[in-house]
Amino acid sequence: RRPRMDDAPTLLKLAKMVHFINLPADQEIIVEKIINSRASFERAAGVNRKQVTPKRHSGSGGISEKTALAELFMFVLDDTRNPGCLGTSQIVSQMGGPGNPNVCFRLEQREKYSESLKFGTRTTVARIHLDESGPTEIGGLILQPSFRGHPEKLGRFLSSVRFHFIGLHRRVFRPTVLAEMMAPITSDGENLIWNALGRRFIPLSYTEADRFCQYSREFMTALLPAGDIQLSILPPEVRMQFGEVGKETVPARRMLEKLGFRYENFVDPFDGGPYLFAKTDEISIVRDTRRLELGEPIAPADAAGQVIVSVLDKDGEFFAVQSPYRIDRNGRVSVPREAFEALGGAAGAIVGFTPVDGSPPPETSAKTSRKRSAPARPKKTRTET
């Protein structure tokens, strides 16, 4: 579901478990993100309301200039039986753009040859790269530790619901999707690459620099070298971390790579974490998402396969469930009663549909789905994301 204001304390606790730039451990920033996310869902639903203008701050915190004009969608994992925030993930519709570039390092190979010695060397250099293409960015995915390894694959659900939403609202998002992966972090919240490289030019701790990015990234282009940075001058244990992810991020990276994301030698200029890119329309979940009618509820024993089904009502309330399903003879998607009621309990409502077992619905279903436009409003009982 979309976030509520009473999720802020739990989101803050989750933020303290990781070091995400798009989920900072700052109560005020998290509250602003909730406000802006709720407004983004309303605009996606076609609600004509005055756009919320993010506050600006002059120190630590605030909404980055990279996201001030973009749509932010936060998803909260919930449980119908025991409501509460179990995890979260995010989409930012556009990161940067012309005149407001994303800043990263591009790793390039340099070859040199000595005529007198009759041999050469190959070294890796890092160069500041300014990307003005404004890709969509996914991020901020964290699941409470006690729910990791859950048999219902809740981490996959938290990740997949973002692409499900992109598929349903494709016009809101850009042709390319970026995932900034988290680099290895020490037990005390430090990063070897930042301490060995970035801090030589920017006299801030890793945490301070990361937090200041919520306000501005101008200091990066102003203070970091504009030319080649020879990585061979760094200790081997530091060089090895460029393009690598932390242990807890390995499953997320593998999940994205299975969806077609690729590492193209772009890394975060702070910690060296890899940037993964994918063409939006080539992501399988985006490609396989469509709208269908919701059928009558079925018994769990009559279901076949797993599906993500969602509804976005006229007030911007978004609910998605991960559930067994069946496509009936009229091309409608039917789910068990608990999921049916979480989606509003209205047969005939138009819902978003993404199979997660690799079997898309019949093509006739997609044609049927275009006959309706307004989903029914869900009841107050809701669920899982």
SEVO-300867 format. One record per residue (C-alpha): x, y, z. Coordinates in steps of 0.001 Angstrom, whole numbers, padded with zeros to 6 digits, always signed. Example, Ala and Ser with C-alpha at 12.3 -4.5 7.8 and 13.67 -1.06 7.14 Angstrom:
+012300-004500+007800 +013670-001060+007140 
//
This chain:
+000000+000000+000000 +001012+003633-000097 +002525+004979+003151 +000588+006639+005971 +001825+009212+008447 +001751+006659+011263 +004329+004589+009328 +006999+007235+009973 +008382+005777+013250 +008743+002290+011757 +010258+003646+008551 +012780+005524+010684 +013718+002283+012456 +014138+000561+009090 +016255+003459+007809 +018633+003060+010759 +019350-000520+009672 +020875+000536+006338 +022645+003467+004704 +020336+004413+001820 +020502+007916+000391 +016815+007614-000583 +015786+006361+002870 +017799+008516+005285 +017497+007984+009028 +015912+011406+009519 +012368+011742+010853 +011655+015038+009120 +012857+013829+005716 +010855+010610+006029 +007691+012572+006874 +008256+014768+003800 +008734+011672+001672 +005445+010226+002941 +003629+013489+002149 +005105+013690-001347 +004511+010021-002027 +000847+010229-001076 +000470+013235-003385 +002188+011350-006220 -000254+008447-005910 -003129+010950-006024 -001771+012503-009205 -001290+009055-010727 -004964+008406-009986 -005886+011630-011790 -006790+013627-008690 -006687+017374-009379 -005114+018732-006267 -002522+021388-005682 +000969+019913-006024 +002830+019644-002746 +006017+021729-002782 +008845+020065-000833 +010436+022137+001911 +013991+023342+001511 +016553+023131+004259 +019869+024851+004694 +021944+022199+006379 +021412+018551+007072 +018285+017103+005551 +015611+018203+003139 +014476+016926-000222 +017236+016772-002809 +017004+019074-005810 +017199+015859-007831 +013784+014736-006622 +011964+018037-005968 +010209+018012-009356 +009873+014237-009672 +007131+011900-008582 +008032+009745-005577 +006192+006485-004936 +006849+004703-001640 +005412+001240-001093 +004865-000227+002368 +004613-003947+002987 +001724-004734+005326 -000118-007793+006598 -003906-008193+006648 -003836-010274+009807 -001353-008168+011797 -001255-004680+010246 +002023-002812+010417 +004984-001758+008298 +007137-004806+007517 +009259-003225+004794 +009386-000574+002106 +010594+000198-001420 +010544+003254-003693 +010408+004626-007218 +011496+008132-008223 +009996+008852-011635 +012935+010945-012877 +016326+011572-011337 +017828+014812-012592 +017708+016046-016165 +019143+018789-018387 +020999+021294-016220 +020623+019037-013177 +022758+015953-013838 +023231+012831-011808 +026840+012614-010633 +028727+009324-010743 +032136+007864-011568 +032756+006074-014836 +035480+003445-014581 +037674+003316-017684 +040784+001402-018725 +043968+003254-019647 +046917+001616-021434 +050448+003008-021437 +053547+001696-023140 +057232+002414-022608 +059448+002160-025692 +062633+002024-023633 +061382-000700-021293 +059455-002492-024062 +056408-003201-021945 +053207-001488-020978 +050668-001295-018193 +046908-001186-017984 +045272+000759-015198 +041745+001626-014157 +040780+005262-013704 +037658+006909-012346 +036238+009999-014058 +033359+012199-012987 +030388+011528-015269 +027414+013899-015479 +024252+012147-016661 +021466+014487-017790 +019223+011766-019247 +017012+011730-016124 +016347+008000-015648 +013694+006571-013375 +015312+005275-010182 +014289+002387-007968 +015660+002063-004452 +015025+002187-000738 +014156-001503-000503 +014432-002911+003000 +012593-005747+004722 +012509-006270+008468 +015154-008919+009296 +012649-011345+010830 +010775-011547+007481 +013814-012202+005299 +013800-015691+003845 +010005-015851+004211 +008422-018702+002192 +006185-016173+000415 +009288-014332-000889 +008312-010970+000537 +011536-009324-000605 +010727-010259-004183 +007229-008862-003715 +008583-005534-002418 +010879-005311-005421 +008403-006519-008055 +005539-004230-007045 +007604-001265-008269 +007848-002679-011788 +004184-003694-011619 +003322-000050-010890 +005600+001225-013670 +003883-001121-016103 +000454+000246-015137 +001515+003915-015325 +004158+003768-018027 +003718+007399-019145 +004901+008635-015728 +008289+006925-016049 +011398+007262-018196 +012807+004950-020915 +015636+003786-018618 +015526+002551-015020 +018504+003010-012694 +019243+001045-009530 +022008+002467-007317 +023236-000551-005384 +024569-000268-001851 +028326-000756-001509 +029971-002663+001363 +029753-000720+004634 +031795-001406+007759 +030154-002299+011067 +030536+001308+012247 +028857+002753+009140 +032007+003699+007230 +033042+002950+003658 +036603+002145+002583 +036382+003914-000787 +035068+007105+000757 +037730+007126+003447 +040542+006420+000964 +039371+008634-001906 +036342+010891-001490 +037332+012258+001883 +040654+013484+000470 +038718+016054-001562 +035549+016524+000522 +036354+016925+004252 +033220+015219+005568 +032557+011828+007077 +030750+009288+004889 +027550+009762+006912 +027779+013571+006769 +028357+013615+003011 +025558+011109+002430 +023150+013187+004512 +024106+016451+002798 +023196+014876-000544 +019571+015082+000567 +019941+018835+000142 +022447+019334-002673 +025001+017501-004806 +026698+020612-006157 +029613+020140-003759 +030551+016908-005533 +031237+018502-008914 +032805+021530-007215 +035292+019564-005096 +036000+016229-006793 +038729+016176-009501 +037500+016719-013051 +040133+014501-014727 +041313+010917-014380 +041706+009559-010857 +044268+006770-010917 +042867+003937-008828 +046243+002200-008793 +047337+004589-006022 +044703+003082-003710 +045308+000012-001519 +044264-003307-003153 +041476-003900-000614 +039962-000542-001613 +040293-001082-005379 +038528-004427-005086 +035382-002777-003719 +034606-000673-006801 +031464-002076-008410 +030822-004488-005537 +027816-004627-003199 +027475-005399+000488 +026658-008952+001566 +023024-008118+002338 +022597-006492-001093 +023763-009524-003110 +020248-011098-003362 +018760-007781-004550 +021454-007428-007207 +020866-010974-008457 +017120-010360-008573 +017590-007232-010702 +020091-008902-013017 +017562-011668-013696 +015166-008927-014809 +017725-007594-017293 +019613-004964-015275 +023282-004639-016214 +026386-003086-014709 +028034-000710-017207 +031076+000489-015203 +029269+003393-013553 +029639+003596-009768 +028608+005856-006941 +031205+008618-006413 +030962+008228-002628 +031186+004508-001971 +031850+002860-005349 +028561+000929-005328 +027527-000209-008840 +024834+001482-010914 +022643-001041-012723 +020612+000005-015768 +017746-001530-017727 +015530-000402-020594 +012115+000108-019026 +010121-001650-021750 +012482-004648-021709 +011922-005430-018010 +009811-008587-017994 +007523-007507-015131 +006809-004174-016844 +006173-005938-020149 +003848-008562-018632 +001735-006146-016567 -001740-005264-017792 -005232-004422-016544 -007983-007003-016133 -011396-007253-014554 -011573-008709-011056 -013665-011868-010953 -015579-013479-008117 -013451-014940-005294 -012309-018531-005577 -011243-021238-003154 -007444-021427-002713 -007542-025019-003974 -008884-023772-007329 -005972-021368-007904 -002964-021953-010140 +000238-019917-009887 +001046-016634-008162 +000123-013131-009231 +000409-009511-008144 -002993-007830-008322 -003491-004155-007455 -006036-001375-007359 -005530+002398-007363 -008727+004204-006417 -009833+007732-007303 -008460+009121-004020 -004972+007752-004655 -005206+004784-002293 -003110+001956-003681 -003317-001669-002586 -001563-004683-004051 -001662-008316-003010 +000539-011255-003823 -001856-014129-004187 -002737-017385-005920 -005037-016744-008881 -007027-018182-011740 -008151-016662-015032 -011826-017522-015498 -013519-018270-018827 -014483-014612-019219 -010851-013516-019011 -011194-012129-015469 -008620-012666-012728 -009979-014377-009646 -008234-014606-006271 -009128-016128-002885 -011532-014191-000684 -008948-012641+001634 -007091-011077-001307 -010423-010203-002984 -011550-008224+000077 -008171-006529+000452 -008645-005192-003089 -012062-003772-002258 -014265-006787-002782 -015905-005536-005989 -016152-008027-008838 -015872-006224-012169 -013401-003606-010881 -010382-003015-013091 -007173-004158-011424 -003510-004314-012291 -002274-007829-013032 +001251-009294-013173 +001888-013053-013113 +004963-013957-011089 +005204-017554-012275 +006114-016681-015855 +002723-017423-017423 +000944-014331-018796 -002854-014367-019132 -004575-014995-022458 -004379-012124-024929 -008164-011927-024976 -008011-010832-021350 -006002-007757-022209 -008584-006748-024817 -011407-007206-022344 -009636-005032-019792 -009786-001922-021978 -013564-001695-021731 -013490-000237-018221 -011588+002663-016735 -012426+003289-013057 -011535+000757-010354 -013738+000353-007332 -012592+001936-004059 -011104-000636-001666 -012434-001237+001806 -010402-000212+004830 -009101-003744+005334 -006020-003921+003199 -002831-005851+002724 +000406-006657+001729 +002027-003929-000231 
//
